[in-house]
Amino acid sequence: MNYNDDDNRIRRRKVSSNDYNYKSKQHQRYYEEKVRLENASYERKIDNNRIKKYNTTKNTRTNKRKKANKKIRLKLAKVFLIIALVISVGVAAVGSVFAISSLKDTKVINKEILKESYISSEVVPDNEIPKYLKDALVSIEDERFYEHKGIDIISLTRSLLHNIFSDTTQGGSTIEMQISKNLLTSDDRNMKRKIKDIYYATQMDKFMTKDEILCTYLNNVYFGKSAYGVGKASKVYFGKNVQDLTLAQSAMLVGITNSPAKYKEHREAKKRQEVILYKMKELGYIDEEEYSQAISENVPFKSEIE
């Protein structure tokens, strides 16, 4: 029994020793893992701080660079603005001098002076000119006629840009400006004449009604075949007085004025007439029924009938 007790005592001692060693190793591993995790956490913090510091430095440099670039852009913008301002002032000054010199030989105009300059030998009174004729003229030559005061800024600007960026030329003259060219200035293609036409156009709108302006234009514009004025042209082309013209004939007659050498030929005049009739319908001067009737109406020239 004593032997067995001693043996059991030795076994218990061994088990206790093994348990102690096991727990000791487990504790050591736990401690080592804890230290490792703490070191890893510390290293991460150091890395994060390093990254933050790098990003802060980078952002600071980027912000400084942006501010520097912004200052440069502002300086350049100021320089360009000053240059543009100087150029604008210079152009305006030169333009003013040129305009003043162009208007030196202009004269004060009124209805009497315009009538003295009439080209037509058959002047038709305003009340005998059909409304269709006036509407056709406004539709194709100066659609904002009743809105402006002698100058159509939109048309002038469009014409200027077109002439600068295109090989073809485009007119921006209002009906008043065309009257000025026909009766007061000349056919010269230069800026001095254009400036005079603008001046006279604005003057006309001060002492003439829109109907009087249309009447003046229609009584003096050239229709080809030696016919000046709508009174003579209506007889030359249709063999009738102007007050008897139909819508179709009115549109065709107005179309001829754009280029008499071309549109005095009936085939070309018919094409131009259709454009004008469509424009009249588009602007509300005629309705769909009037448009259809005018398009289908047979309108031969007098010379073709004879």
SERO-4910 file (N, C-alpha, C, O; in steps of 0.05 Angstrom, whole numbers):
BEGIN
 pado doro    nc1    nc2    nc3   cac1   cac2   cac3    cc1    cc2    cc3    oc1    oc2    oc3
  Met    A     17    -24      0      0      0      0     17     25      0     11     44    -14
  Asn    A     39     24     16     57     47     17     70     52    -10     73     75    -19
  Tyr    A     76     29    -23     88     32    -50     69     46    -69     77     64    -84
  Asn    A     45     37    -68     25     49    -86     20     78    -79     16     94    -97
  Asp    A     20     85    -54     16    113    -46     39    130    -57     35    152    -67
  Asp    A     63    119    -54     86    135    -64     84    138    -94     90    159   -106
  Asp    A     76    116   -106     74    117   -136     53    137   -144     57    152   -164
  Asn    A     31    137   -131      9    156   -137     18    185   -132     11    203   -147
  Arg    A     34    187   -111     43    214   -104     62    225   -126     61    248   -134
  Ile    A     79    207   -136     97    215   -158     82    222   -183     89    241   -197
  Arg    A     61    206   -188     44    211   -212     31    238   -211     29    253   -230
  Arg    A     20    244   -187      7    270   -183     26    293   -187     20    314   -198
  Arg    A     50    288   -176     71    309   -179     77    313   -209     81    336   -217
  Lys    A     79    292   -224     85    294   -253     62    309   -268     67    326   -285
  Val    A     37    301   -260     14    314   -273     13    343   -267      9    360   -284
  Ser    A     18    350   -242     18    378   -234     40    393   -248     37    416   -257
  Ser    A     63    379   -250     85    393   -264     78    397   -294     84    418   -305
  Asn    A     66    377   -306     58    380   -334     38    402   -338     39    417   -357
  Asp    A     18    403   -319     -2    424   -321     11    451   -318      3    470   -332
  Tyr    A     30    453   -300     43    479   -296     58    487   -321     57    510   -329
  Asn    A     73    468   -332     89    474   -356     70    482   -379     76    501   -395
  Tyr    A     48    468   -381     29    474   -403     17    502   -400     16    518   -419
  Lys    A      9    509   -375     -2    535   -370     19    557   -374     13    579   -383
  Ser    A     43    550   -366     65    570   -368     70    576   -398     73    599   -405
  Lys    A     71    555   -414     75    559   -443     52    574   -456     56    591   -473
  Gln    A     28    566   -447      4    580   -458      4    610   -451     -2    627   -467
  His    A     12    615   -426     14    643   -417     36    658   -433     32    681   -441
  Gln    A     58    644   -437     80    657   -452     71    663   -481     77    685   -492
  Arg    A     57    643   -493     48    648   -521     28    671   -521     29    687   -540
  Tyr    A     10    672   -502     -9    694   -500      5    721   -498     -2    741   -511
  Tyr    A     26    721   -481     41    746   -476     55    754   -502     55    777   -510
  Glu    A     68    734   -515     83    740   -540     63    750   -562     70    769   -576
  Glu    A     40    738   -563     20    747   -583     10    775   -578      6    791   -596
  Lys    A      7    780   -551     -2    807   -543     19    828   -551     13    849   -561
  Val    A     45    821   -545     66    839   -552     68    843   -582     71    866   -592
  Arg    A     65    821   -597     65    823   -626     43    841   -637     47    857   -654
  Leu    A     19    837   -625     -4    854   -634      0    883   -627     -6    901   -642
  Glu    A     12    887   -602     17    915   -594     38    928   -612     36    951   -620
  Asn    A     58    912   -619     79    922   -637     67    928   -665     73    949   -678
  Ala    A     51    909   -674     38    914   -701     20    938   -700     20    954   -719
  Ser    A      5    942   -679    -12    965   -676      4    991   -676     -3   1011   -688
  Tyr    A     27    990   -661     44   1013   -659     56   1020   -687     58   1043   -695
  Glu    A     65    998   -701     76   1003   -727     55   1014   -747     61   1031   -763
  Arg    A     30   1004   -744      9   1015   -761      4   1045   -755      0   1061   -773
  Lys    A      5   1051   -729      1   1079   -722     23   1097   -734     19   1118   -744
  Ile    A     48   1086   -732     71   1101   -743     67   1104   -774     71   1126   -785
  Asp    A     59   1082   -787     55   1083   -816     32   1103   -823     35   1119   -841
  Asn    A     10   1102   -807    -12   1120   -812     -4   1149   -808    -11   1167   -824
  Asn    A     12   1154   -787     22   1181   -782     40   1190   -805     39   1213   -813
  Arg    A     57   1171   -814     75   1178   -836     59   1185   -862     65   1204   -876
  Ile    A     38   1169   -867     21   1173   -891      6   1200   -888      4   1215   -907
  Lys    A     -5   1205   -864    -19   1230   -859     -1   1254   -863     -8   1274   -876
  Lys    A     23   1251   -853     43   1273   -855     50   1277   -885     53   1300   -894
  Tyr    A     53   1255   -899     59   1257   -928     36   1270   -943     41   1288   -960
  Asn    A     12   1261   -937    -12   1272   -951    -15   1302   -944    -22   1318   -961
  Thr    A    -10   1308   -919    -12   1337   -911      8   1353   -926      2   1375   -936
  Thr    A     33   1343   -927     54   1357   -942     47   1360   -971     51   1381   -984
  Lys    A     36   1337   -982     29   1337  -1011      6   1357  -1016      7   1372  -1035
  Asn    A    -14   1357   -998    -37   1375  -1002    -28   1404   -999    -37   1422  -1013
  Thr    A    -10   1408   -980      0   1436   -977     14   1446  -1002     11   1468  -1011
  Arg    A     31   1428  -1013     45   1435  -1038     26   1439  -1061     28   1458  -1076
  Thr    A      5   1421  -1062    -15   1424  -1084    -30   1450  -1081    -35   1464  -1101
  Asn    A    -38   1456  -1056    -53   1481  -1052    -36   1506  -1059    -45   1525  -1070
  Lys    A    -10   1504  -1051      8   1526  -1057     11   1529  -1088     11   1552  -1098
  Arg    A     13   1506  -1101     15   1507  -1131    -10   1518  -1143     -9   1534  -1162
  Lys    A    -34   1509  -1133    -59   1519  -1143    -62   1550  -1139    -70   1564  -1157
  Lys    A    -54   1559  -1115    -55   1587  -1110    -37   1603  -1128    -44   1624  -1138
  Ala    A    -13   1591  -1132      6   1605  -1150     -4   1606  -1179     -2   1627  -1192
  Asn    A    -16   1583  -1188    -28   1582  -1215    -51   1602  -1218    -54   1615  -1238
  Lys    A    -67   1603  -1196    -90   1621  -1197    -81   1650  -1199    -93   1666  -1213
  Lys    A    -60   1657  -1184    -49   1684  -1185    -39   1690  -1213    -43   1712  -1223
  Ile    A    -25   1670  -1225    -15   1674  -1253    -38   1679  -1272    -37   1696  -1289
  Arg    A    -59   1662  -1269    -82   1665  -1287    -96   1692  -1284   -104   1704  -1303
  Leu    A    -98   1701  -1259   -110   1727  -1254    -94   1749  -1266   -105   1768  -1278
  Lys    A    -67   1747  -1264    -50   1767  -1276    -52   1767  -1306    -54   1789  -1319
  Leu    A    -53   1743  -1318    -56   1741  -1347    -83   1752  -1356    -85   1766  -1376
  Ala    A   -104   1746  -1340   -131   1756  -1347   -131   1786  -1346   -143   1799  -1363
  Lys    A   -118   1797  -1326   -117   1827  -1323   -103   1839  -1347   -111   1859  -1358
  Val    A    -81   1826  -1355    -65   1836  -1378    -81   1835  -1403    -83   1855  -1418
  Phe    A    -95   1812  -1408   -111   1809  -1432   -134   1829  -1432   -142   1841  -1452
  Leu    A   -146   1833  -1408   -169   1852  -1405   -160   1880  -1412   -174   1895  -1425
  Ile    A   -136   1887  -1401   -126   1914  -1407   -120   1917  -1437   -126   1938  -1449
  Ile    A   -108   1897  -1449   -102   1898  -1478   -128   1900  -1494   -129   1917  -1512
  Ala    A   -148   1883  -1486   -174   1884  -1501   -187   1912  -1497   -199   1922  -1516
  Leu    A   -185   1923  -1473   -197   1949  -1468   -183   1971  -1485   -196   1988  -1496
  Val    A   -157   1969  -1486   -141   1989  -1502   -149   1986  -1531   -153   2007  -1545
  Ile    A   -150   1961  -1541   -157   1957  -1569   -185   1967  -1575   -190   1980  -1595
  Ser    A   -204   1961  -1556   -232   1970  -1560   -234   2000  -1561   -248   2012  -1577
  Val    A   -220   2013  -1542   -220   2042  -1542   -208   2053  -1567   -218   2073  -1579
  Gly    A   -186   2040  -1576   -173   2049  -1601   -191   2046  -1625   -194   2064  -1642
  Val    A   -204   2023  -1627   -222   2018  -1649   -246   2037  -1648   -254   2048  -1669
  Ala    A   -257   2041  -1624   -279   2059  -1621   -271   2088  -1629   -287   2102  -1642
  Ala    A   -247   2096  -1621   -238   2123  -1628   -234   2125  -1659   -243   2145  -1671
  Val    A   -222   2105  -1671   -218   2106  -1700   -245   2105  -1714   -249   2119  -1733
  Gly    A   -263   2088  -1704   -289   2086  -1716   -305   2112  -1714   -318   2120  -1732
  Ser    A   -302   2125  -1691   -316   2151  -1687   -306   2172  -1706   -321   2186  -1719
  Val    A   -280   2173  -1709   -267   2192  -1727   -276   2186  -1756   -283   2204  -1771
  Phe    A   -276   2160  -1763   -284   2152  -1790   -313   2159  -1795   -320   2169  -1817
  Ala    A   -330   2153  -1775   -359   2159  -1778   -364   2189  -1781   -379   2198  -1798
  Ile    A   -350   2205  -1765   -353   2234  -1767   -344   2244  -1794   -358   2261  -1806
  Ser    A   -322   2234  -1803   -312   2243  -1830   -331   2234  -1852   -333   2248  -1872
  Ser    A   -343   2211  -1849   -362   2200  -1869   -387   2217  -1871   -400   2219  -1892
  Leu    A   -395   2229  -1848   -420   2245  -1847   -416   2275  -1852   -435   2290  -1850
  Lys    A   -392   2282  -1860   -386   2311  -1864   -404   2323  -1885   -414   2345  -1882
  Asp    A   -407   2309  -1907   -422   2321  -1930   -451   2311  -1931   -464   2313  -1952
  Thr    A   -462   2301  -1909   -490   2294  -1908   -508   2319  -1906   -498   2340  -1899
  Lys    A   -533   2316  -1912   -551   2339  -1912   -576   2332  -1896   -582   2309  -1892
  Val    A   -590   2353  -1888   -615   2349  -1874   -636   2341  -1895   -638   2354  -1916
  Ile    A   -651   2320  -1890   -671   2311  -1910   -699   2313  -1899   -703   2313  -1874
  Asn    A   -718   2314  -1917   -746   2314  -1910   -762   2303  -1934   -749   2294  -1954
  Lys    A   -788   2302  -1932   -804   2289  -1954   -800   2303  -1980   -799   2290  -2001
  Glu    A   -798   2330  -1980   -795   2345  -2004   -769   2339  -2018   -768   2335  -2043
  Ile    A   -748   2337  -2003   -721   2331  -2015   -721   2303  -2027   -710   2298  -2048
  Leu    A   -734   2284  -2013   -736   2257  -2024   -752   2256  -2050   -744   2243  -2069
  Lys    A   -774   2271  -2051   -791   2272  -2075   -776   2284  -2099   -780   2277  -2122
  Glu    A   -759   2304  -2092   -743   2317  -2114   -723   2297  -2125   -714   2301  -2148
  Ser    A   -716   2277  -2110   -697   2257  -2119   -709   2233  -2133   -695   2215  -2141
  Tyr    A   -736   2232  -2135   -750   2209  -2147   -739   2204  -2175   -733   2222  -2190
  Ile    A   -736   2178  -2181   -727   2169  -2207   -750   2163  -2226   -749   2169  -2249
  Ser    A   -772   2152  -2214   -795   2144  -2231   -810   2167  -2242   -813   2188  -2230
  Ser    A   -819   2163  -2267   -836   2184  -2280   -866   2178  -2275   -883   2194  -2282
  Glu    A   -872   2154  -2264   -900   2146  -2258   -902   2140  -2228   -902   2117  -2220
  Val    A   -906   2161  -2213   -908   2158  -2184   -937   2150  -2177   -956   2162  -2185
  Val    A   -939   2128  -2162   -965   2118  -2154   -970   2126  -2125   -953   2122  -2107
  Pro    A   -993   2138  -2119  -1000   2146  -2092  -1001   2122  -2073  -1007   2100  -2082
  Asp    A   -996   2127  -2048   -996   2105  -2029  -1022   2089  -2028  -1021   2065  -2025
  Asn    A  -1045   2103  -2030  -1070   2090  -2028  -1077   2072  -2052  -1097   2057  -2051
  Glu    A  -1061   2074  -2073  -1066   2057  -2097  -1047   2033  -2098  -1050   2016  -2116
  Ile    A  -1029   2031  -2079  -1011   2008  -2078  -1023   1986  -2062  -1029   1990  -2038
  Pro    A  -1027   1962  -2073  -1041   1940  -2059  -1025   1932  -2033  -1001   1933  -2033
  Lys    A  -1040   1925  -2013  -1028   1916  -1988  -1011   1891  -1993   -990   1888  -1980
  Tyr    A  -1020   1874  -2011  -1004   1850  -2018   -976   1857  -2026   -957   1844  -2019
  Leu    A   -974   1878  -2042   -948   1887  -2053   -929   1896  -2030   -906   1888  -2029
  Lys    A   -940   1911  -2011   -924   1920  -1988   -916   1896  -1971   -894   1895  -1961
  Asp    A   -935   1879  -1966   -930   1856  -1949   -909   1837  -1961   -891   1826  -1947
  Ala    A   -910   1834  -1987   -890   1817  -2001   -862   1830  -1999   -843   1816  -1994
  Leu    A   -861   1856  -2001   -835   1870  -1999   -823   1867  -1971   -800   1861  -1968
  Val    A   -840   1872  -1951   -830   1870  -1924   -821   1841  -1917   -801   1837  -1904
  Ser    A   -837   1822  -1927   -831   1794  -1921   -803   1785  -1931   -789   1771  -1917
  Ile    A   -796   1794  -1954   -772   1784  -1967   -748   1802  -1963   -725   1793  -1964
  Glu    A   -753   1828  -1959   -730   1847  -1958   -724   1857  -1929   -701   1863  -1923
  Asp    A   -744   1858  -1912   -739   1870  -1885   -761   1861  -1866   -779   1877  -1859
  Glu    A   -760   1836  -1857   -782   1825  -1841   -786   1838  -1814   -808   1836  -1803
  Arg    A   -766   1852  -1804   -770   1867  -1779   -775   1897  -1784   -770   1914  -1767
  Phe    A   -785   1903  -1808   -789   1931  -1817   -806   1947  -1797   -800   1970  -1791
  Tyr    A   -827   1935  -1787   -845   1949  -1769   -835   1951  -1740   -848   1963  -1723
  Glu    A   -813   1938  -1735   -802   1937  -1708   -779   1956  -1704   -775   1968  -1682
  His    A   -763   1960  -1725   -739   1977  -1722   -744   2006  -1729   -765   2013  -1740
  Lys    A   -724   2023  -1724   -726   2052  -1730   -707   2060  -1752   -693   2080  -1751
  Gly    A   -706   2044  -1773   -688   2050  -1795   -664   2031  -1798   -653   2028  -1819
  Ile    A   -656   2020  -1775   -633   2002  -1775   -641   1976  -1761   -652   1976  -1739
  Asp    A   -634   1953  -1774   -639   1927  -1762   -612   1916  -1752   -597   1905  -1768
  Ile    A   -607   1919  -1726   -581   1911  -1715   -576   1881  -1719   -553   1873  -1725
  Ile    A   -597   1865  -1717   -594   1836  -1721   -584   1830  -1749   -565   1814  -1753
  Ser    A   -597   1842  -1769   -589   1837  -1797   -561   1848  -1803   -546   1835  -1817
  Leu    A   -555   1871  -1792   -528   1883  -1797   -506   1865  -1785   -486   1861  -1797
  Thr    A   -511   1855  -1760   -491   1838  -1747   -488   1812  -1762   -465   1803  -1767
  Arg    A   -510   1800  -1770   -509   1774  -1785   -495   1778  -1811   -479   1762  -1820
  Ser    A   -500   1801  -1825   -487   1807  -1850   -457   1811  -1847   -441   1801  -1863
  Leu    A   -450   1825  -1825   -421   1830  -1820   -406   1804  -1815   -385   1799  -1826
  Leu    A   -417   1786  -1798   -405   1761  -1792   -403   1743  -1817   -383   1729  -1821
  His    A   -425   1743  -1833   -425   1727  -1857   -403   1736  -1876   -389   1720  -1888
  Asn    A   -401   1762  -1880   -381   1773  -1899   -353   1769  -1889   -334   1767  -1906
  Ile    A   -349   1767  -1863   -322   1762  -1852   -313   1733  -1856   -291   1727  -1864
  Phe    A   -332   1715  -1850   -325   1686  -1849   -334   1671  -1874   -333   1646  -1875
  Ser    A   -343   1685  -1894   -352   1671  -1919   -341   1685  -1943   -333   1708  -1943
  Asp    A   -340   1670  -1965   -330   1681  -1990   -352   1697  -2005   -346   1713  -2022
  Thr    A   -377   1693  -1997   -399   1708  -2009   -406   1732  -1992   -399   1734  -1968
  Thr    A   -420   1751  -2004   -428   1775  -1989   -458   1774  -1984   -474   1762  -1999
  Gln    A   -466   1786  -1962   -495   1786  -1954   -502   1814  -1945   -488   1826  -1928
  Gly    A   -524   1825  -1955   -532   1851  -1947   -548   1851  -1921   -562   1832  -1915
  Gly    A   -546   1873  -1906   -561   1875  -1882   -577   1901  -1881   -585   1911  -1860
  Ser    A   -582   1911  -1906   -595   1937  -1908   -625   1935  -1903   -638   1916  -1912
  Thr    A   -636   1955  -1889   -665   1957  -1886   -676   1971  -1911   -662   1980  -1928
  Ile    A   -703   1972  -1912   -716   1986  -1935   -708   2015  -1935   -704   2026  -1956
  Glu    A   -706   2027  -1911   -698   2056  -1910   -670   2059  -1921   -664   2079  -1935
  Met    A   -652   2041  -1914   -624   2043  -1923   -623   2039  -1954   -606   2052  -1967
  Gln    A   -640   2023  -1965   -641   2019  -1994   -652   2044  -2008   -643   2051  -2030
  Ile    A   -671   2057  -1995   -680   2083  -2006   -658   2103  -2007   -654   2118  -2026
  Ser    A   -642   2104  -1985   -620   2122  -1983   -600   2117  -2006   -590   2135  -2019
  Lys    A   -594   2091  -2011   -575   2084  -2032   -586   2091  -2059   -571   2101  -2077
  Asn    A   -613   2088  -2064   -624   2093  -2090   -628   2123  -2095   -625   2132  -2118
  Leu    A   -633   2139  -2074   -640   2167  -2079   -620   2187  -2068   -618   2210  -2078
  Leu    A   -604   2180  -2048   -587   2200  -2034   -557   2195  -2036   -542   2214  -2035
  Thr    A   -549   2170  -2038   -520   2165  -2038   -512   2152  -2065   -514   2166  -2086
  Ser    A   -503   2128  -2065   -494   2115  -2091   -493   2085  -2087   -501   2074  -2067
  Asp    A   -484   2072  -2108   -481   2043  -2107   -453   2034  -2099   -447   2010  -2099
  Asp    A   -436   2053  -2091   -409   2046  -2083   -409   2027  -2059   -425   2030  -2041
  Arg    A   -392   2006  -2061   -390   1987  -2039   -368   1994  -2020   -346   1983  -2022
  Asn    A   -373   2012  -2002   -353   2020  -1982   -367   2028  -1956   -391   2033  -1956
  Met    A   -351   2030  -1935   -363   2036  -1909   -373   2064  -1907   -393   2069  -1892
  Lys    A   -361   2083  -1921   -371   2111  -1919   -400   2113  -1929   -416   2126  -1917
  Arg    A   -405   2099  -1951   -432   2100  -1962   -452   2086  -1943   -474   2095  -1939
  Lys    A   -442   2064  -1930   -459   2049  -1912   -466   2066  -1888   -489   2066  -1878
  Ile    A   -447   2081  -1878   -451   2098  -1854   -471   2120  -1861   -489   2126  -1845
  Lys    A   -469   2131  -1885   -488   2152  -1894   -516   2140  -1896   -536   2153  -1888
  Asp    A   -518   2116  -1907   -544   2103  -1910   -557   2098  -1883   -581   2102  -1879
  Ile    A   -541   2090  -1863   -551   2086  -1836   -561   2112  -1825   -583   2113  -1812
  Tyr    A   -546   2134  -1829   -554   2160  -1819   -581   2169  -1832   -599   2177  -1818
  Tyr    A   -582   2167  -1858   -607   2176  -1872   -630   2158  -1865   -653   2168  -1863
  Ala    A   -625   2132  -1861   -647   2114  -1854   -660   2122  -1827   -684   2121  -1824
  Thr    A   -643   2128  -1808   -654   2136  -1781   -669   2163  -1783   -688   2167  -1769
  Gln    A   -660   2180  -1801   -674   2206  -1805   -701   2202  -1817   -721   2215  -1809
  Met    A   -703   2184  -1837   -729   2179  -1850   -750   2170  -1830   -773   2179  -1832
  Asp    A   -742   2153  -1812   -762   2142  -1793   -772   2163  -1773   -791   2158  -1759
  Lys    A   -759   2186  -1773   -768   2208  -1755   -790   2225  -1767   -807   2236  -1753
  Phe    A   -791   2227  -1794   -811   2245  -1807   -829   2231  -1827   -845   2243  -1840
  Met    A   -826   2204  -1829   -843   2189  -1848   -856   2166  -1833   -845   2154  -1815
  Thr    A   -880   2159  -1842   -893   2135  -1832   -882   2111  -1847   -869   2114  -1867
  Lys    A   -887   2087  -1836   -878   2063  -1850   -890   2060  -1877   -877   2051  -1896
  Asp    A   -916   2067  -1880   -929   2065  -1906   -916   2084  -1926   -912   2077  -1950
  Glu    A   -909   2108  -1917   -896   2128  -1935   -868   2118  -1944   -860   2122  -1966
  Ile    A   -855   2104  -1926   -828   2093  -1933   -831   2071  -1954   -816   2071  -1973
  Leu    A   -851   2053  -1950   -856   2032  -1969   -863   2044  -1996   -855   2034  -2017
  Cys    A   -880   2064  -1996   -889   2077  -2021   -865   2089  -2036   -863   2087  -2060
  Thr    A   -847   2102  -2020   -823   2115  -2032   -806   2094  -2045   -796   2098  -2067
  Tyr    A   -802   2072  -2031   -785   2050  -2042   -797   2039  -2068   -783   2038  -2088
  Leu    A   -823   2032  -2067   -835   2019  -2090   -837   2037  -2114   -839   2028  -2137
  Asn    A   -837   2063  -2110   -839   2082  -2132   -812   2088  -2145   -811   2102  -2165
  Asn    A   -790   2078  -2133   -764   2085  -2144   -745   2061  -2149   -724   2064  -2161
  Val    A   -753   2037  -2140   -735   2014  -2143   -735   2006  -2173   -755   2009  -2187
  Tyr    A   -713   1994  -2181   -710   1986  -2209   -721   1957  -2213   -713   1939  -2198
  Phe    A   -738   1953  -2234   -749   1927  -2239   -738   1914  -2264   -748   1893  -2273
  Gly    A   -718   1926  -2277   -709   1915  -2302   -725   1925  -2325   -746   1938  -2321
  Lys    A   -716   1920  -2349   -731   1928  -2374   -736   1958  -2374   -757   1967  -2383
  Ser    A   -717   1974  -2363   -719   2003  -2362   -743   2013  -2345   -752   2036  -2349
  Ala    A   -752   1997  -2328   -776   2004  -2312   -767   2011  -2283   -759   1994  -2268
  Tyr    A   -770   2037  -2277   -765   2047  -2249   -792   2052  -2236   -809   2067  -2247
  Gly    A   -797   2040  -2213   -822   2044  -2199   -843   2023  -2206   -844   2013  -2229
  Val    A   -860   2017  -2187   -879   1996  -2190   -901   2004  -2210   -914   1986  -2222
  Gly    A   -906   2030  -2213   -927   2039  -2232   -921   2031  -2261   -938   2021  -2275
  Lys    A   -895   2035  -2269   -887   2028  -2296   -883   1998  -2298   -889   1986  -2318
  Ala    A   -871   1986  -2277   -865   1957  -2278   -890   1940  -2281   -889   1920  -2295
  Ser    A   -912   1948  -2268   -936   1932  -2269   -947   1932  -2298   -959   1912  -2307
  Lys    A   -943   1953  -2312   -952   1955  -2340   -933   1939  -2359   -942   1926  -2378
  Val    A   -907   1941  -2353   -887   1928  -2370   -890   1897  -2367   -889   1883  -2388
  Tyr    A   -893   1888  -2343   -893   1858  -2339   -921   1846  -2341   -924   1823  -2350
  Phe    A   -942   1861  -2333   -969   1848  -2333   -990   1864  -2349  -1013   1855  -2351
  Gly    A   -982   1887  -2359  -1001   1902  -2376  -1025   1913  -2360  -1046   1916  -2372
  Lys    A  -1021   1920  -2335  -1044   1930  -2319  -1034   1951  -2299  -1010   1953  -2293
  Asn    A  -1052   1966  -2288  -1045   1985  -2267  -1038   1971  -2241  -1048   1948  -2236
  Val    A  -1022   1984  -2225  -1012   1971  -2200  -1035   1963  -2181  -1033   1943  -2167
  Gln    A  -1056   1979  -2180  -1078   1973  -2161  -1093   1948  -2169  -1109   1938  -2153
  Asp    A  -1089   1938  -2194  -1103   1915  -2203  -1087   1889  -2201  -1096   1868  -2209
  Leu    A  -1063   1891  -2189  -1046   1867  -2187  -1058   1847  -2167  -1069   1855  -2146
  Thr    A  -1056   1822  -2173  -1064   1801  -2155  -1042   1795  -2135  -1019   1805  -2137
  Leu    A  -1047   1778  -2115  -1027   1770  -2096  -1004   1756  -2110   -980   1762  -2105
  Ala    A  -1010   1738  -2128   -989   1723  -2143   -972   1742  -2160   -947   1740  -2160
  Gln    A   -984   1762  -2173   -969   1781  -2189   -953   1800  -2172   -931   1807  -2179
  Ser    A   -964   1808  -2149   -950   1826  -2131   -924   1812  -2121   -903   1825  -2120
  Ala    A   -926   1787  -2113   -903   1773  -2103   -882   1769  -2124   -858   1771  -2119
  Met    A   -891   1764  -2149   -872   1760  -2171   -858   1787  -2178   -834   1787  -2183
  Leu    A   -873   1809  -2177   -861   1835  -2183   -840   1843  -2163   -819   1853  -2170
  Val    A   -847   1839  -2137   -828   1845  -2116   -802   1828  -2119   -780   1838  -2114
  Gly    A   -805   1803  -2126   -782   1786  -2129   -762   1795  -2150   -738   1790  -2147
  Ile    A   -772   1809  -2170   -754   1818  -2192   -734   1838  -2182   -711   1839  -2192
  Thr    A   -741   1854  -2162   -723   1876  -2152   -697   1866  -2141   -678   1881  -2140
  Asn    A   -696   1841  -2131   -672   1830  -2120   -649   1828  -2140   -626   1834  -2133
  Ser    A   -656   1821  -2164   -636   1819  -2185   -650   1820  -2212   -656   1799  -2224
  Pro    A   -657   1844  -2222   -672   1847  -2246   -661   1832  -2271   -676   1822  -2287
  Ala    A   -635   1831  -2273   -623   1817  -2296   -630   1788  -2296   -633   1776  -2317
  Lys    A   -632   1776  -2272   -638   1748  -2270   -668   1742  -2270   -677   1725  -2284
  Tyr    A   -683   1758  -2254   -711   1751  -2250   -730   1764  -2271   -754   1760  -2269
  Lys    A   -719   1778  -2290   -737   1788  -2312   -744   1764  -2330   -763   1766  -2346
  Glu    A   -730   1742  -2327   -737   1717  -2341   -759   1703  -2325   -756   1699  -2300
  His    A   -781   1696  -2337   -805   1686  -2323   -799   1661  -2306   -809   1659  -2284
  Arg    A   -783   1643  -2317   -778   1618  -2302   -765   1623  -2275   -772   1612  -2255
  Glu    A   -745   1641  -2276   -731   1649  -2251   -749   1665  -2233   -748   1662  -2208
  Ala    A   -765   1682  -2245   -783   1699  -2229   -804   1682  -2214   -812   1689  -2192
  Lys    A   -813   1660  -2227   -832   1643  -2215   -820   1629  -2190   -834   1626  -2169
  Lys    A   -795   1621  -2192   -782   1608  -2169   -780   1628  -2145   -785   1621  -2122
  Arg    A   -773   1652  -2152   -770   1673  -2132   -797   1680  -2119   -800   1684  -2095
  Gln    A   -818   1680  -2136   -845   1686  -2126   -854   1665  -2106   -866   1672  -2085
  Glu    A   -848   1640  -2110   -856   1618  -2092   -842   1621  -2065   -854   1616  -2044
  Val    A   -817   1630  -2065   -802   1635  -2041   -816   1658  -2025   -819   1656  -2000
  Ile    A   -823   1679  -2039   -836   1702  -2026   -863   1695  -2014   -870   1703  -1992
  Leu    A   -879   1680  -2030   -905   1672  -2020   -903   1655  -1995   -919   1658  -1976
  Tyr    A   -884   1637  -1995   -880   1620  -1971   -872   1637  -1947   -881   1632  -1924
  Lys    A   -855   1657  -1952   -846   1675  -1930   -870   1691  -1919   -872   1695  -1895
  Met    A   -887   1700  -1938   -911   1715  -1929   -929   1698  -1912   -940   1707  -1892
  Lys    A   -932   1672  -1919   -948   1654  -1903   -935   1649  -1876   -949   1648  -1856
  Glu    A   -909   1646  -1876   -894   1640  -1852   -897   1663  -1832   -898   1659  -1808
  Leu    A   -897   1688  -1842   -898   1712  -1825   -927   1720  -1818   -931   1739  -1803
  Gly    A   -946   1706  -1830   -974   1711  -1823   -988   1732  -1840  -1010   1741  -1832
  Tyr    A   -976   1740  -1862   -989   1760  -1879  -1011   1748  -1896  -1030   1762  -1904
  Ile    A  -1008   1722  -1902  -1030   1708  -1917  -1034   1681  -1903  -1017   1671  -1889
  Asp    A  -1058   1670  -1909  -1064   1644  -1897  -1059   1621  -1917  -1050   1626  -1939
  Glu    A  -1064   1597  -1908  -1058   1573  -1925  -1074   1574  -1951  -1063   1566  -1972
  Glu    A  -1099   1582  -1950  -1116   1582  -1974  -1105   1603  -1994  -1103   1597  -2018
  Glu    A  -1099   1627  -1984  -1088   1647  -2002  -1062   1638  -2014  -1056   1643  -2038
  Tyr    A  -1046   1626  -1998  -1020   1616  -2008  -1023   1595  -2030  -1011   1597  -2051
  Ser    A  -1041   1576  -2026  -1046   1555  -2046  -1056   1566  -2072  -1048   1558  -2094
  Gln    A  -1075   1585  -2070  -1087   1597  -2094  -1065   1613  -2109  -1064   1611  -2134
  Ala    A  -1049   1628  -2095  -1028   1644  -2108  -1007   1627  -2122   -998   1633  -2144
  Ile    A  -1000   1605  -2108   -980   1587  -2119   -989   1574  -2145   -974   1571  -2165
  Ser    A  -1015   1567  -2146  -1026   1553  -2169  -1036   1572  -2191  -1042   1564  -2213
  Glu    A  -1037   1598  -2185  -1046   1618  -2205  -1026   1620  -2228  -1002   1622  -2224
  Asn    A  -1037   1621  -2252  -1020   1625  -2276  -1015   1655  -2279  -1033   1671  -2282
  Val    A   -989   1662  -2278   -982   1691  -2280   -961   1696  -2301   -938   1701  -2295
  Pro    A   -969   1694  -2326   -949   1698  -2348   -942   1728  -2350   -959   1745  -2344
  Phe    A   -918   1733  -2360   -911   1761  -2366   -925   1770  -2391   -932   1754  -2408
  Lys    A   -929   1796  -2393   -942   1807  -2417   -927   1800  -2442   -939   1794  -2463
  Ser    A   -900   1799  -2441   -884   1793  -2464   -888   1765  -2474   -885   1759  -2498
  Glu    A   -895   1747  -2455   -900   1719  -2463   -927   1716  -2477   -930   1699  -2495
  Ile    A   -946   1732  -2469   -973   1730  -2481   -972   1742  -2509   -984   1731  -2528
  Glu    A   -958   1764  -2512   -956   1777  -2538   -939   1760  -2557   -936   1768  -2580
***
